[in-house]
Structures are given as structure tokens and as C-alpha cells.
């Protein structure tokens, strides 16, 4: 956010608050790799109950944000102790909007929960303070537009981008994923290396707003295209699954990164990396579909491979199986708590030295 010109930045719980003009809003959607949605607050107010919510929303001039011919949708999130049903709160919000238009025009705009023109976000905290916002993103920002097929248990793009950033990789060394699956970690790393905006190949909800500026948006996309650069340091991945590799290749090409990434069908045991230093980031299975004896053996083989062939590398492993990862047989120098969907995980860092590390 600082890099794109945002001001008065404040870190909140699971959110960041900032200020900026239209250009900052557009750049945030285009460039933020670890954001999920960019919300613009419209109204903040106390909510005593569901009827109080409806009454407060009826006071808003909805014609500023929504035109009668446009479709809309509501996403509601509640932490209230008394108003716990988010779908009912979304319904009351929808009723307030539709009834406002009916009273003013005699007609009601249509709801389209899957692909609306305008999205609104309602958040009620544990003190029953409500914030109604315009959702400028539309689909979550993790939907980059390159995923042709997720394969089995695909990693969320935003989580993958966060893992690449947490690893400290600076794009001046080789980057490797030894169990790459559908290629998400490799693609997010390559976008950093290429200086490619993650939102370059998708549309956003703000393009349907009444104050949308096509001229500013065109300039910002042209500015982003001009920042893209060639890159020739290896970004490599392997996977045993033929289908996964085919999906990865399709996703890589859809992201316009075919010249930046190389993947091949191979077991990690047979994979030979470029000479270090370098960075490994990988997300092996957690043992949800194979028995514990097999999963411990798999993690032991990962550790053996890292010790044998990745001297000089830093290896980062994300796992939701905190017992199996002990079988890697290496002492982690750092552990970071992360959530993969709803699975609590730890992101382990292993520094792979030649011989014994002297302290």
C-alpha cells in the first residue's frame, strides 16, 4: 500500500485501513498480492437489532451507488452476540435497498448473488457497530484469472503469494517447488520476478461504478505493463502427477509466464536443482488421504533430499501435519503460523548448510 501511494495506513485485525484517491484504489486492486478485497466504507452506525439495521439503511441515498438497471449482491459478516445470522442480515440489507428504490421509482433493482454489477459488504462487530462498504474488487483478489484448473487441493493464490514474500526470496536466486501441483507457488513467485501485476488479467467491480474513470484505469494498466521485465534466473518445479503437471503448464501459460517457469513430471527424489544459494518453497500433502506411516516416510524422504542436494538453499515447508514434519529430520530456524483454508498450519524454515553449522 505504501508503494502505490496510500496514506494514513493503520494495521487492524485481519485488515489494513488507509486513504487514497481513485488511482490508489485502482492500483490496490491491480497490485496487492496478499489482499483479498478492497472495501470503501459508505456508512458507519450502531445497530441495536435487525429492524434498526433496516431503518438505518433506508436513510441512505442508494442512487449514488447503484443504478436501477444494475444488479447487486450483499456479503454480510457478523461478530455480534445478538445478531448472529449473516444471511438474514444480508437479506435485511437487500430489502432496505430494494424498498428504497421501490419508493423512489416504483421499481426494484435485481439481485445477482453470483455475478453482480455492484457488491456491498456489511460488517457488524462485537459491539454491534456496523460498517457498510462498497466492494471495489468484485471477485476476491485471489482470483487472478490464470487458474484454468485447480487440481487436487489447490493452494489459495493469496496464501501462496504470502508464502513467497515470507520466505524472503529476492528474485536474484533460483526458486524451486519440489511438489508443485498445479503451479500456484511458482506462478506467484514468477509474477514477483517479472514485476507483473497479479490483477492484470481480470476485471473489477469498480469498473461498474458511476464515478469510474476509464482514462485513469487505462493509464494505470499501461504503467503496470511498462514495469514488466524479462527474467532468466531459474524458477523450477516438479511433480509426480501427470495431470498436475499438465494443469500447471496450462495455468502458467494463462498467466503469460511460460518463458519464466519450467515444470516437469518427476519425483522430487530424482529432481536435481541448480547450484545454491537458492530458495525452496513447497506445500506437501498433510496426510488427510494417506495413512500416517506413509506420510512420515514421505517427510523423511523430503528431508533426506534437501540435505543431500540442496546445500546452500533455504527451504520453506508449509504443513498442517505437525507430527509428520518432525520426520524431515532438520531443525527449523523459524516457524510461522498460517491457515490453509481452515487447516491450521506451520510454515517451517530450514537452512541447508554444508557440514555442521558452527554457533
C-alpha positions in Angstrom: 0.0 0.0 0.0 2.9 2.4 0.8 4.4 1.6 -2.6 1.3 2.6 -4.5 0.8 5.9 -2.7 -1.7 5.1 0.1 -1.6 7.3 3.2 -2.6 7.2 6.9 -2.0 3.4 6.9 -3.2 1.6 10.0 -2.9 -2.2 10.7 -6.1 -3.6 12.1 -7.2 -7.2 12.9 -7.2 -9.1 9.6 -7.3 -5.8 7.7 -5.4 -2.6 6.9 -7.1 0.8 6.8 -5.7 3.5 4.5 -6.6 6.6 2.5 -6.1 7.4 -1.2 -7.6 8.7 -4.4 -9.0 6.8 -7.3 -5.6 6.0 -8.6 -4.7 4.4 -5.3 -7.9 2.4 -5.3 -7.3 1.1 -8.8 -3.6 0.3 -8.1 -4.6 -1.5 -4.9 -6.8 -3.9 -6.8 -4.3 -4.4 -9.5 -1.1 -4.8 -7.5 -1.9 -6.2 -4.0 -0.6 -9.8 -3.9 -1.8 -10.6 -0.3 -5.1 -8.6 -0.1 -8.5 -10.3 -0.5 -10.8 -7.4 -1.0 -10.6 -3.6 -1.2 -13.6 -2.1 0.6 -14.8 1.6 0.6 -16.8 2.5 3.7 -20.1 4.2 2.9 -21.8 4.5 6.3 -20.9 3.5 9.9 -23.6 3.3 12.6 -24.7 1.5 15.7 -27.1 -1.4 15.1 -29.5 -2.2 18.1 -31.2 -5.1 16.2 -32.2 -6.2 12.7 -35.0 -3.7 12.4 -32.6 -0.9 13.4 -30.3 -2.1 10.6 -33.1 -1.9 8.1 -34.2 1.6 9.3 -30.6 3.0 9.1 -30.0 1.6 5.6 -33.3 3.2 4.4 -31.8 6.6 5.1 -29.0 6.1 2.5 -29.4 7.7 -1.0 -28.7 4.4 -2.9 -28.8 6.1 -6.3 -25.3 7.4 -5.6 -24.0 3.8 -5.7 -26.5 1.7 -7.7 -28.5 2.3 -10.8 -31.9 0.7 -11.3 -30.7 -1.4 -14.3 -27.7 -2.8 -12.4 -27.7 -6.0 -10.4 -26.3 -6.1 -6.8 -25.3 -8.5 -4.1 -24.6 -8.3 -0.3 -21.9 -10.0 1.7 -22.6 -9.8 5.4 -20.1 -10.7 8.2 -21.2 -10.5 11.8 -19.4 -10.8 15.1 -22.4 -9.7 17.1 -23.6 -11.7 20.1 -27.2 -10.9 19.4 -27.3 -10.8 15.5 -25.6 -14.0 14.6 -27.3 -14.9 11.3 -25.2 -13.3 8.5 -27.6 -14.5 5.7 -30.6 -12.9 7.5 -28.6 -9.6 7.8 -27.8 -9.7 4.1 -31.5 -10.3 3.4 -32.5 -7.2 5.5 -29.9 -5.1 3.7 -31.2 -6.3 0.3 -34.8 -5.4 1.4 -33.7 -1.9 2.5 -32.1 -1.2 -0.9 -34.9 -2.7 -2.9 -37.6 -0.9 -0.8 -35.8 2.4 -1.2 -35.8 2.1 -5.0 -39.4 1.0 -5.0 -40.5 4.0 -3.0 -38.5 6.4 -5.3 -39.1 4.9 -8.7 -41.8 2.2 -8.3 -39.3 -0.4 -9.5 -36.7 -2.6 -7.7 -33.2 -3.5 -8.9 -32.4 -7.2 -9.3 -30.2 -9.3 -7.1 -27.5 -11.4 -8.7 -25.5 -13.3 -6.0 -23.0 -14.9 -8.4 -22.1 -12.1 -10.8 -23.5 -8.7 -9.7 -22.6 -5.3 -11.2 -22.3 -3.8 -7.7 -21.3 -5.5 -4.5 -21.9 -4.3 -1.0 -20.2 -5.5 2.2 -21.8 -5.3 5.7 -19.7 -5.9 8.7 -21.1 -5.8 12.3 -18.5 -6.1 15.1 -18.9 -7.5 18.6 -20.1 -4.1 19.9 -22.9 -4.0 17.3 -21.2 -1.3 15.3 -21.9 -1.7 11.6 -19.9 -0.6 8.6 -21.5 -0.7 5.2 -18.9 -0.7 2.3 -18.7 -0.8 -1.4 -16.7 -3.8 -2.5 -14.4 -2.4 -5.2 -12.9 -5.8 -6.1 -15.9 -8.0 -7.0 -14.5 -11.5 -7.1 -11.9 -11.9 -4.3 -8.4 -10.7 -5.3 -7.1 -14.3 -5.1 -8.9 -14.9 -8.4 -6.1 -13.7 -10.6 -7.6 -15.1 -13.8 -4.9 -17.6 -14.6 -6.2 -20.7 -12.9 -7.6 -22.9 -15.7 -8.0 -25.9 -13.2 -7.0 -26.1 -9.6 -6.2 -29.8 -9.5 -6.4 -31.6 -6.2 -6.5 -29.4 -3.0 -5.1 -26.3 -4.8 -3.3 -23.6 -2.6 -5.1 -20.2 -2.5 -3.2 -17.7 -4.6 -3.1 -15.1 -1.9 -1.6 -17.6 0.6 0.9 -18.7 -2.0 1.9 -15.1 -2.6 2.2 -14.5 1.1 4.5 -17.6 1.5 6.8 -16.3 -1.3 7.1 -13.0 0.5 7.6 -14.5 3.9 10.4 -16.7 2.5 12.4 -13.6 1.9 13.2 -14.6 -1.7 14.6 -11.6 -3.6 14.4 -13.0 -7.1 18.2 -12.9 -7.6 18.5 -16.7 -6.9 16.8 -19.8 -8.2 13.3 -20.6 -6.8 12.1 -24.2 -6.6 9.0 -26.1 -5.6 9.7 -29.8 -5.4 6.0 -30.8 -5.2 4.5 -28.1 -7.4 1.0 -29.5 -8.0 -1.0 -27.0 -10.2 1.9 -24.5 -10.0 0.4 -21.8 -7.8 3.5 -21.1 -5.7 5.7 -21.0 -8.8 3.3 -18.6 -10.6 3.1 -16.2 -7.7 7.0 -16.2 -7.4 7.3 -15.6 -11.2 4.9 -12.7 -11.1 7.2 -11.1 -8.4 10.2 -11.8 -10.6 8.6 -10.4 -13.7 7.1 -7.4 -11.9 3.8 -8.5 -13.2 0.7 -7.1 -11.5 -1.4 -10.0 -10.2 -4.7 -8.4 -11.3 -3.6 -7.7 -14.9 -5.8 -10.3 -16.5 -9.2 -9.8 -14.7 -11.9 -7.2 -14.2 -13.0 -5.5 -11.0 -16.3 -4.2 -9.6 -15.2 -0.6 -9.5 -15.4 -0.6 -13.3 -19.2 -0.6 -12.9 -19.2 2.4 -10.5 -20.8 5.7 -11.6 -17.5 7.6 -11.0 -15.3 5.1 -12.8 -12.6 6.8 -14.8 -11.6 4.8 -17.8 -8.8 7.2 -18.5 -7.1 6.8 -15.1 -7.6 3.0 -15.3 -6.0 2.9 -18.8 -3.0 4.8 -17.6 -2.5 2.6 -14.6 -2.7 -0.6 -16.6 -0.2 0.9 -19.2 2.1 1.8 -16.3 1.9 -1.8 -15.0 2.7 -3.2 -18.4 5.7 -1.0 -18.7 7.1 -2.3 -15.4 7.2 -5.9 -16.6 10.7 -7.2 -17.2 12.4 -10.3 -18.7 13.9 -12.7 -16.2 16.4 -15.6 -16.7 17.1 -17.0 -13.3 15.6 -20.5 -12.9 12.1 -20.9 -11.5 11.6 -24.6 -11.4 9.0 -27.2 -10.3 8.4 -30.9 -10.4 5.5 -33.3 -9.5 4.9 -37.0 -10.0 1.3 -36.5 -11.1 1.0 -36.2 -14.9 -2.4 -34.4 -14.6 -1.0 -31.9 -12.1 1.9 -31.0 -14.5 -0.5 -30.6 -17.4 -2.7 -28.3 -15.3 0.4 -26.4 -14.1 1.6 -25.8 -17.7 -1.9 -24.5 -18.6 -2.0 -22.2 -15.6 1.5 -20.9 -16.3 0.6 -20.1 -19.9 -2.7 -18.5 -18.9 -0.6 -16.2 -16.6 1.6 -15.3 -19.6 4.6 -16.7 -17.7 5.6 -19.6 -20.0 9.1 -18.1 -20.5 9.7 -17.7 -16.8 8.8 -21.1 -15.3 9.9 -24.7 -16.1 8.0 -27.7 -14.7 8.5 -31.4 -15.4 7.0 -34.6 -14.4 9.4 -36.1 -11.9 9.6 -37.3 -8.4 11.4 -34.9 -6.1 13.8 -37.7 -5.2 15.1 -37.6 -8.8 15.0 -33.8 -9.2 18.3 -32.0 -9.4 18.2 -28.3 -8.5 20.5 -25.5 -9.8 23.6 -24.9 -7.6 22.8 -22.8 -4.5 22.2 -20.4 -3.0 18.5 -20.6 -3.7 15.0 -20.9 -2.2 12.7 -23.9 -1.9 9.0 -23.3 -1.1 6.7 -26.2 -1.1 3.4 -27.5 0.2 3.5 -31.3 0.6 0.5 -33.5 1.5 -0.7 -33.3 5.1 -1.8 -37.0 5.3 -5.5 -36.4 5.0 -5.7 -39.1 2.3 -2.8 -41.4 3.0 -2.0 -43.2 6.2 0.3 -41.8 8.9 3.1 -44.3 8.3 3.3 -43.3 4.6 3.2 -39.6 5.4 6.0 -39.8 7.9 8.1 -41.7 5.4 7.3 -39.0 2.8 8.5 -36.2 5.0 11.6 -38.2 5.9 12.4 -38.5 2.2 11.9 -34.8 1.7 14.4 -34.1 4.5 16.9 -36.5 3.0 16.6 -34.9 -0.4 17.1 -31.4 1.0 20.2 -32.4 3.0 21.7 -34.3 0.0 21.1 -32.0 -3.0 20.1 -28.5 -1.7 23.2 -27.3 0.0 23.2 -23.5 0.3 19.4 -23.3 -0.1 16.8 -22.0 2.3 13.8 -24.5 2.4 10.3 -23.5 3.5 7.7 -26.2 4.0 4.0 -25.5 4.8 2.3 -28.3 6.6 -0.8 -29.0 8.5 0.6 -32.2 9.9 2.8 -31.0 12.8 3.8 -34.6 13.7 4.9 -35.6 10.2 7.0 -32.6 9.6 9.2 -33.7 12.5 10.3 -36.5 10.3 12.1 -34.1 8.0 15.0 -34.5 10.4 16.2 -30.9 10.3 15.9 -28.2 12.9 13.7 -25.3 11.7 15.2 -21.9 12.2 11.8 -20.3 12.1 8.1 -21.3 12.4 5.2 -19.1 11.2 1.5 -19.9 11.9 -0.6 -19.8 8.8 -4.1 -21.0 7.8 -4.6 -23.1 4.6 -8.3 -22.7 4.2 -9.5 -23.8 7.6 -6.4 -26.0 8.4 -4.0 -24.6 11.0 -0.5 -24.9 9.5 3.1 -24.0 10.3 5.5 -22.6 7.7 8.9 -24.1 8.6 12.2 -22.6 7.5 15.2 -24.9 7.2 18.7 -23.5 6.4 20.7 -26.1 4.5 24.4 -25.7 5.2 27.3 -27.8 4.0 28.6 -29.8 7.0 27.7 -28.6 10.5 26.6 -25.1 11.4 29.0 -23.5 13.9 27.3 -21.4 16.6 
